[in-house]
Amino acid sequence: MKKLFLLLAALSCLVLAGCDQEYRNHRVERSKPKITVSDSMVTVRRAPAPNIIILANGHMKVDEIEIPLRADQQQMLQQMFGHLQVLRQNTLVDAPADPDRKPVKIVPPAGSNPIPADLVQVIPEFKDYTETFGNLQADRR
């Protein structure tokens, strides 16, 4: 009986360790700096910095506070939003179905750059977020 208990305890530890590793992998993936493109907004995430939200009209929010922009800055964000939406739609059309609705990595076509090269110079608020530019995600929601 004692051996059976030890065997069950050891088996439980192995199962829990496997689940724990899966959870850790999930957290690591989730905490990576990224740009998530949904149907109504683009969210730039880099922990622990606040999120930047870009709306279809070119407006920008940092931590839900709208940042005043010049007309040229707003136009740049509108164009970026549109380009990212096209890439999102193309990515989701080609992606296999997923009942969990997990985001899909966006791989821009060769020669395409959805993030303007001068974004940081034109809108300095993005200077701490450059590491997100290479990790684009299409949200399925």
MDTraj code that builds the backbone (N, CA, C; nanometers):
import mdtraj as md
import numpy as np

residues = "MET LYS LYS LEU PHE LEU LEU LEU ALA ALA LEU SER CYS LEU VAL LEU ALA GLY CYS ASP GLN GLU TYR ARG ASN HIS ARG VAL GLU ARG SER LYS PRO LYS ILE THR VAL SER ASP SER MET VAL THR VAL ARG ARG ALA PRO ALA PRO ASN ILE ILE ILE LEU ALA ASN GLY HIS MET LYS VAL ASP GLU ILE GLU ILE PRO LEU ARG ALA ASP GLN GLN GLN MET LEU GLN GLN MET PHE GLY HIS LEU GLN VAL LEU ARG GLN ASN THR LEU VAL ASP ALA PRO ALA ASP PRO ASP ARG LYS PRO VAL LYS ILE VAL PRO PRO ALA GLY SER ASN PRO ILE PRO ALA ASP LEU VAL GLN VAL ILE PRO GLU PHE LYS ASP TYR THR GLU THR PHE GLY ASN LEU GLN ALA ASP ARG ARG".split()
xyz = np.array([
    [0.0811, -0.1183, 0.0000],
    [0.0000, 0.0000, 0.0000],
    [0.0867, 0.1264, 0.0000],
    [0.1937, 0.1230, 0.0791],
    [0.2836, 0.2367, 0.0870],
    [0.3509, 0.2608, -0.0479],
    [0.3884, 0.1529, -0.1185],
    [0.4525, 0.1654, -0.2499],
    [0.3549, 0.2237, -0.3513],
    [0.2283, 0.1836, -0.3424],
    [0.1267, 0.2357, -0.4326],
    [0.1095, 0.3859, -0.4108],
    [0.1072, 0.4282, -0.2859],
    [0.0949, 0.5701, -0.2537],
    [0.2138, 0.6489, -0.3089],
    [0.3361, 0.5966, -0.2910],
    [0.4559, 0.6635, -0.3417],
    [0.4538, 0.6710, -0.4946],
    [0.4079, 0.5645, -0.5577],
    [0.3984, 0.5629, -0.7032],
    [0.2987, 0.6675, -0.7517],
    [0.1831, 0.6762, -0.6881],
    [0.0826, 0.7761, -0.7251],
    [0.1332, 0.9177, -0.6993],
    [0.2037, 0.9362, -0.5891],
    [0.2591, 1.0682, -0.5582],
    [0.3630, 1.1085, -0.6631],
    [0.4483, 1.0160, -0.7029],
    [0.5497, 1.0446, -0.8038],
    [0.4843, 1.0754, -0.9383],
    [0.3825, 0.9991, -0.9739],
    [0.3103, 1.0210, -1.0993],
    [0.2421, 1.1579, -1.0985],
    [0.1840, 1.1951, -0.9871],
    [0.1186, 1.3262, -0.9744],
    [0.2193, 1.4387, -0.9937],
    [0.3372, 1.4232, -0.9371],
    [0.4413, 1.5255, -0.9517],
    [0.4827, 1.5403, -1.0976],
    [0.4957, 1.4300, -1.1688],
    [0.5331, 1.4354, -1.3106],
    [0.4263, 1.5060, -1.3922],
    [0.3015, 1.4734, -1.3656],
    [0.1919, 1.5373, -1.4383],
    [0.1895, 1.6871, -1.4098],
    [0.2030, 1.7239, -1.2836],
    [0.2027, 1.8651, -1.2471],
    [0.3223, 1.9383, -1.3057],
    [0.4363, 1.8747, -1.3092],
    [0.5555, 1.9373, -1.3673],
    [0.5347, 1.9623, -1.5156],
    [0.4707, 1.8698, -1.5854],
    [0.4422, 1.8885, -1.7271],
    [0.3461, 2.0041, -1.7496],
    [0.2433, 2.0130, -1.6676],
    [0.1471, 2.1234, -1.6776],
    [0.2152, 2.2555, -1.6444],
    [0.3006, 2.2534, -1.5443],
    [0.3714, 2.3740, -1.5039],
    [0.4602, 2.4245, -1.6173],
    [0.5276, 2.3341, -1.6865],
    [0.6134, 2.3732, -1.7980],
    [0.5305, 2.4322, -1.9109],
    [0.4169, 2.3724, -1.9366],
    [0.3275, 2.4236, -2.0416],
    [0.2820, 2.5654, -2.0063],
    [0.2470, 2.5873, -1.8804],
    [0.2045, 2.7192, -1.8343],
    [0.3189, 2.8202, -1.8449],
    [0.4398, 2.7781, -1.8064],
    [0.5555, 2.8678, -1.8174],
    [0.5812, 2.9061, -1.9618],
    [0.5727, 2.8095, -2.0526],
    [0.5910, 2.8396, -2.1946],
    [0.4863, 2.9389, -2.2438],
    [0.3628, 2.9195, -2.1972],
    [0.2544, 3.0106, -2.2336],
    [0.2850, 3.1526, -2.1852],
    [0.3314, 3.1649, -2.0616],
    [0.3615, 3.2966, -2.0049],
    [0.4785, 3.3635, -2.0786],
    [0.5792, 3.2852, -2.1133],
    [0.6936, 3.3405, -2.1869],
    [0.6474, 3.3942, -2.3215],
    [0.5677, 3.3171, -2.3920],
    [0.5176, 3.3593, -2.5226],
    [0.4299, 3.4839, -2.5086],
    [0.3486, 3.4851, -2.4074],
    [0.2563, 3.5959, -2.3869],
    [0.3283, 3.7251, -2.3503],
    [0.4416, 3.7152, -2.2836],
    [0.5117, 3.8353, -2.2389],
    [0.6086, 3.8913, -2.3432],
    [0.6241, 3.8245, -2.4562],
    [0.7132, 3.8760, -2.5601],
    [0.6596, 4.0080, -2.6158],
    [0.7486, 4.1022, -2.6445],
    [0.7042, 4.2271, -2.7072],
    [0.6414, 4.1961, -2.8428],
    [0.5266, 4.2580, -2.8714],
    [0.4587, 4.2276, -2.9971],
    [0.3614, 4.3368, -3.0347],
    [0.3218, 4.3311, -3.1599],
    [0.2154, 4.4156, -3.2119],
    [0.1015, 4.3224, -3.2482],
    [-0.0148, 4.3442, -3.1867],
    [-0.1317, 4.2617, -3.2130],
    [-0.2308, 4.3418, -3.2968],
    [-0.2727, 4.2836, -3.4082],
    [-0.3646, 4.3505, -3.4989],
    [-0.5009, 4.2836, -3.4874],
    [-0.5999, 4.3587, -3.4382],
    [-0.7370, 4.3083, -3.4323],
    [-0.8195, 4.3852, -3.5355],
    [-0.9483, 4.3546, -3.5436],
    [-1.0287, 4.4204, -3.6465],
    [-1.0513, 4.5689, -3.6206],
    [-1.0401, 4.6144, -3.4969],
    [-1.0702, 4.7544, -3.4684],
    [-0.9520, 4.8362, -3.4167],
    [-0.8405, 4.7691, -3.3854],
    [-0.7255, 4.8432, -3.3332],
    [-0.5962, 4.7643, -3.3516],
    [-0.4877, 4.8369, -3.3368],
    [-0.3537, 4.7779, -3.3347],
    [-0.2977, 4.8077, -3.1959],
    [-0.2519, 4.7036, -3.1266],
    [-0.1992, 4.7217, -2.9920],
    [-0.0509, 4.6868, -2.9909],
    [0.0298, 4.7797, -2.9429],
    [0.1740, 4.7603, -2.9312],
    [0.2030, 4.7320, -2.7839],
    [0.2583, 4.6112, -2.7585],
    [0.2801, 4.5679, -2.6196],
    [0.4283, 4.5402, -2.5938],
    [0.4775, 4.5979, -2.4846],
    [0.6127, 4.5683, -2.4384],
    [0.6148, 4.5877, -2.2876],
    [0.6039, 4.4768, -2.2156],
    [0.6023, 4.4847, -2.0690],
    [0.7385, 4.5325, -2.0198],
    [0.7448, 4.6108, -1.9184],
    [0.6374, 4.6651, -1.8361],
    [0.5864, 4.7999, -1.8854],
    [0.6241, 4.8419, -2.0039],
    [0.5793, 4.9714, -2.0566],
    [0.4290, 4.9674, -2.0857],
    [0.3652, 5.0832, -2.0869],
    [0.2216, 5.0857, -2.1169],
    [0.1953, 5.0474, -2.2629],
    [0.0763, 4.9958, -2.2885],
    [0.0379, 4.9604, -2.4251],
    [0.0106, 5.0870, -2.5053],
    [0.0438, 5.0785, -2.6340],
    [0.0070, 5.1840, -2.7281],
    [-0.1038, 5.1258, -2.8143],
    [-0.2129, 5.2006, -2.8272],
    [-0.3254, 5.1575, -2.9101],
    [-0.3376, 5.2533, -3.0272],
    [-0.3478, 5.1964, -3.1477],
    [-0.3659, 5.2753, -3.2688],
    [-0.5040, 5.2415, -3.3235],
    [-0.5830, 5.3441, -3.3492],
    [-0.7176, 5.3255, -3.4008],
    [-0.7211, 5.3513, -3.5521],
    [-0.8288, 5.3096, -3.6166],
    [-0.8418, 5.3204, -3.7620],
    [-0.8306, 5.4643, -3.8118],
    [-0.8737, 5.5596, -3.7315],
    [-0.8689, 5.7002, -3.7733],
    [-0.7319, 5.7642, -3.7503],
    [-0.6336, 5.6847, -3.7064],
    [-0.4987, 5.7354, -3.6842],
    [-0.4771, 5.7929, -3.5461],
    [-0.5770, 5.7857, -3.4614],
    [-0.5600, 5.8325, -3.3241],
    [-0.4777, 5.7308, -3.2464],
    [-0.4054, 5.7796, -3.1465],
    [-0.3164, 5.6947, -3.0681],
    [-0.3444, 5.7160, -2.9202],
    [-0.3481, 5.6053, -2.8461],
    [-0.3673, 5.6121, -2.7012],
    [-0.2529, 5.5391, -2.6330],
    [-0.2065, 5.5949, -2.5224],
    [-0.1082, 5.5300, -2.4377],
    [-0.1751, 5.5130, -2.3021],
    [-0.1894, 5.3893, -2.2591],
    [-0.2615, 5.3607, -2.1344],
    [-0.4005, 5.4240, -2.1349],
    [-0.4708, 5.4091, -2.2464],
    [-0.6075, 5.4589, -2.2631],
    [-0.6190, 5.6119, -2.2632],
    [-0.5068, 5.6817, -2.2653],
    [-0.5083, 5.8278, -2.2710],
    [-0.4704, 5.8685, -2.4131],
    [-0.5604, 5.9414, -2.4790],
    [-0.5334, 5.9819, -2.6169],
    [-0.4203, 6.0841, -2.6209],
    [-0.3280, 6.0601, -2.7136],
    [-0.2121, 6.1468, -2.7320],
    [-0.2410, 6.2395, -2.8506],
    [-0.2289, 6.3707, -2.8324],
    [-0.2519, 6.4615, -2.9454],
    [-0.1427, 6.4439, -3.0510],
    [-0.1842, 6.4370, -3.1760],
    [-0.0910, 6.4167, -3.2871],
    [-0.1105, 6.5255, -3.3922],
    [-0.0025, 6.5552, -3.4640],
    [-0.0128, 6.6439, -3.5795],
    [-0.0804, 6.5665, -3.6932],
    [-0.1251, 6.6370, -3.7944],
    [-0.1954, 6.5743, -3.9072],
    [-0.1064, 6.4725, -3.9788],
    [0.0231, 6.5028, -3.9973],
    [0.1126, 6.4091, -4.0665],
    [0.1349, 6.2820, -3.9839],
    [0.1418, 6.2957, -3.8516],
    [0.1580, 6.1789, -3.7646],
    [0.0324, 6.0912, -3.7688],
    [-0.0818, 6.1560, -3.7652],
    [-0.2079, 6.0825, -3.7698],
    [-0.2228, 6.0091, -3.9031],
    [-0.1839, 6.0747, -4.0117],
    [-0.1912, 6.0107, -4.1434],
    [-0.0984, 5.8898, -4.1503],
    [0.0214, 5.9010, -4.0915],
    [0.1148, 5.7886, -4.0898],
    [0.0536, 5.6691, -4.0167],
    [-0.0092, 5.6947, -3.9036],
    [-0.0700, 5.5855, -3.8271],
    [-0.1915, 5.5263, -3.8990],
    [-0.2673, 5.6101, -3.9699],
    [-0.3806, 5.5594, -4.0485],
    [-0.3317, 5.4641, -4.1571],
    [-0.2257, 5.5032, -4.2271],
    [-0.1707, 5.4184, -4.3330],
    [-0.1140, 5.2895, -4.2749],
    [-0.0450, 5.2997, -4.1626],
    [0.0098, 5.1808, -4.0969],
    [-0.1037, 5.0881, -4.0537],
    [-0.2097, 5.1439, -3.9962],
    [-0.3250, 5.0652, -3.9544],
    [-0.3848, 4.9912, -4.0751],
    [-0.4043, 5.0618, -4.1848],
    [-0.4607, 4.9996, -4.3047],
    [-0.3734, 4.8874, -4.3581],
    [-0.2435, 4.9114, -4.3636],
    [-0.1508, 4.8094, -4.4132],
    [-0.1535, 4.6848, -4.3238],
    [-0.1526, 4.7071, -4.1928],
    [-0.1557, 4.5943, -4.0992],
    [-0.2886, 4.5184, -4.1073],
    [-0.3978, 4.5887, -4.1347],
    [-0.5276, 4.5213, -4.1489],
    [-0.5294, 4.4300, -4.2714],
    [-0.4707, 4.4758, -4.3809],
    [-0.4626, 4.3923, -4.5020],
    [-0.3790, 4.2682, -4.4727],
    [-0.2652, 4.2860, -4.4068],
    [-0.1799, 4.1716, -4.3718],
    [-0.2530, 4.0763, -4.2778],
    [-0.3293, 4.1299, -4.1839],
    [-0.4064, 4.0462, -4.0904],
    [-0.5082, 3.9618, -4.1669],
    [-0.5828, 4.0256, -4.2544],
    [-0.6846, 3.9518, -4.3296],
    [-0.6215, 3.8418, -4.4149],
    [-0.5131, 3.8745, -4.4834],
    [-0.4446, 3.7743, -4.5662],
    [-0.3923, 3.6592, -4.4810],
    [-0.3392, 3.6910, -4.3639],
    [-0.2861, 3.5885, -4.2742],
    [-0.3970, 3.4972, -4.2242],
    [-0.5096, 3.5554, -4.1835],
    [-0.6190, 3.4751, -4.1295],
    [-0.6861, 3.3890, -4.2357],
    [-0.6904, 3.4364, -4.3598],
    [-0.7473, 3.3566, -4.4688],
    [-0.6622, 3.2319, -4.4919],
    [-0.5306, 3.2476, -4.4843],
    [-0.4388, 3.1364, -4.5082],
    [-0.4168, 3.0470, -4.3867],
    [-0.4543, 3.0939, -4.2680],
    [-0.4268, 3.0183, -4.1442],
    [-0.5258, 2.9029, -4.1277],
    [-0.4777, 2.7913, -4.0735],
    [-0.5700, 2.6807, -4.0448],
    [-0.6670, 2.7192, -3.9330],
    [-0.7812, 2.6554, -3.9328],
    [-0.8814, 2.6822, -3.8290],
    [-0.8247, 2.6473, -3.6917],
    [-0.8642, 2.7247, -3.5921],
    [-0.8184, 2.7009, -3.4552],
    [-0.9358, 2.7244, -3.3608],
    [-0.9849, 2.6165, -3.2981],
    [-1.0987, 2.6336, -3.2068],
    [-1.0647, 2.7198, -3.0848],
    [-0.9367, 2.7288, -3.0493],
    [-0.8954, 2.8119, -2.9358],
    [-0.8802, 2.9589, -2.9746],
    [-0.8863, 2.9864, -3.1044],
    [-0.8778, 3.1230, -3.1574],
    [-0.7487, 3.1950, -3.1145],
    [-0.6381, 3.1217, -3.1148],
    [-0.5093, 3.1807, -3.0783],
    [-0.4619, 3.2729, -3.1914],
    [-0.3876, 3.3784, -3.1568],
    [-0.3342, 3.4684, -3.2599],
    [-0.2390, 3.3949, -3.3541],
    [-0.2279, 3.4482, -3.4750],
    [-0.1427, 3.3896, -3.5784],
    [-0.0328, 3.4900, -3.6114],
    [0.0898, 3.4402, -3.6265],
    [0.2023, 3.5281, -3.6615],
    [0.1844, 3.5814, -3.8033],
    [0.2010, 3.7111, -3.8189],
    [0.1951, 3.7750, -3.9503],
    [0.3362, 3.7781, -4.0073],
    [0.3513, 3.7243, -4.1258],
    [0.4799, 3.7289, -4.1957],
    [0.4602, 3.8171, -4.3190],
    [0.5097, 3.9418, -4.3136],
    [0.4920, 4.0306, -4.4289],
    [0.5637, 3.9757, -4.5517],
    [0.5081, 3.9977, -4.6697],
    [0.5753, 3.9528, -4.7919],
    [0.7121, 4.0191, -4.8065],
    [0.7997, 3.9527, -4.8777],
    [0.9348, 4.0067, -4.9003],
    [0.9243, 4.1461, -4.9623],
    [1.0021, 4.2376, -4.9095],
    [1.0041, 4.3740, -4.9606],
    [0.8955, 4.4631, -4.9016],
    [0.8051, 4.4043, -4.8258],
    [0.6971, 4.4816, -4.7636],
    [0.7381, 4.5188, -4.6221],
    [0.7152, 4.6428, -4.5847],
    [0.7463, 4.6868, -4.4492],
    [0.6239, 4.7586, -4.3929],
    [0.5407, 4.6881, -4.3145],
    [0.4183, 4.7504, -4.2636],
    [0.4428, 4.8592, -4.1591],
    [0.5603, 4.8570, -4.0981],
    [0.5963, 4.9607, -3.9999],
    [0.6859, 5.0616, -4.0713],
    [0.6424, 5.1866, -4.0818],
    [0.7244, 5.2856, -4.1521],
    [0.8645, 5.2967, -4.0917],
    [0.9636, 5.3074, -4.1782],
    [1.1032, 5.3129, -4.1332],
    [1.1295, 5.4347, -4.0443],
    [1.0567, 5.5433, -4.0678],
    [1.0801, 5.6651, -3.9901],
    [0.9770, 5.6852, -3.8785],
    [0.9082, 5.5803, -3.8391],
    [0.8045, 5.5914, -3.7370],
    [0.8574, 5.6522, -3.6071],
    [0.9719, 5.6053, -3.5608],
    [1.0274, 5.6532, -3.4331],
    [1.0691, 5.8004, -3.4435],
    [1.1176, 5.8423, -3.5596],
    [1.1567, 5.9824, -3.5765],
    [1.0339, 6.0733, -3.5825],
    [0.9272, 6.0263, -3.6475],
    [0.8071, 6.1079, -3.6636],
    [0.7220, 6.1080, -3.5367],
    [0.7137, 5.9916, -3.4696],
    [0.6347, 5.9797, -3.3464],
    [0.7255, 5.9212, -3.2380],
    [0.7910, 6.0065, -3.1607],
    [0.8909, 5.9623, -3.0626],
    [0.8367, 5.8668, -2.9554],
    [0.7059, 5.8635, -2.9329],
    [0.6495, 5.7730, -2.8323],
    [0.6813, 5.6267, -2.8626],
    [0.7169, 5.5958, -2.9860],
    [0.7468, 5.4578, -3.0251],
    [0.8923, 5.4187, -3.0007],
    [0.9763, 5.5091, -2.9518],
    [1.1200, 5.4793, -2.9406],
    [1.1515, 5.3604, -2.8501],
    [1.0713, 5.3385, -2.7483],
    [1.0965, 5.2258, -2.6577],
    [1.0274, 5.0974, -2.7026],
    [0.9661, 5.0988, -2.8191],
    [0.8867, 4.9846, -2.8647],
    [0.9426, 4.9207, -2.9933],
    [1.0622, 4.9570, -3.0335],
    [1.1154, 4.9071, -3.1604],
    [1.1296, 4.7550, -3.1639],
    [1.1507, 4.6925, -3.0477],
    [1.1652, 4.5470, -3.0459],
    [1.0339, 4.4758, -3.0778],
    [0.9225, 4.5460, -3.0756],
    [0.7934, 4.4851, -3.1101],
    [0.7735, 4.4763, -3.2609],
    [0.8462, 4.5558, -3.3362],
    [0.8214, 4.5680, -3.4798],
    [0.8404, 4.4368, -3.5559],
    [0.9187, 4.3462, -3.5039],
    [0.9430, 4.2196, -3.5721],
    [0.8508, 4.1067, -3.5294],
    [0.7576, 4.1338, -3.4403],
    [0.6673, 4.0294, -3.3909],
    [0.5230, 4.0766, -3.4091],
    [0.4701, 4.0549, -3.5285],
    [0.3331, 4.0946, -3.5606],
    [0.2404, 3.9771, -3.5453],
    [0.1275, 3.9979, -3.4777],
    [0.0302, 3.8913, -3.4520],
    [-0.1073, 3.9331, -3.5040],
    [-0.1735, 3.8421, -3.5735],
    [-0.3110, 3.8647, -3.6199],
    [-0.4064, 3.8051, -3.5178],
    [-0.4871, 3.8893, -3.4575],
    [-0.5854, 3.8420, -3.3586],
    [-0.7070, 3.7879, -3.4329],
    [-0.7545, 3.6731, -3.3923],
    [-0.8691, 3.6100, -3.4583],
    [-1.0025, 3.6637, -3.4085],
    [-1.0041, 3.7438, -3.3063],
    [-1.1312, 3.7905, -3.2485],
    [-1.1825, 3.9128, -3.3160],
])
top = md.Topology()
chain = top.add_chain()
for i, resn in enumerate(residues, 1):
    res = top.add_residue(resn, chain, resSeq=i)
    for name in ("N", "CA", "C"):
        top.add_atom(name, md.element.get_by_symbol(name[0]), res)
traj = md.Trajectory(xyz[None], top)
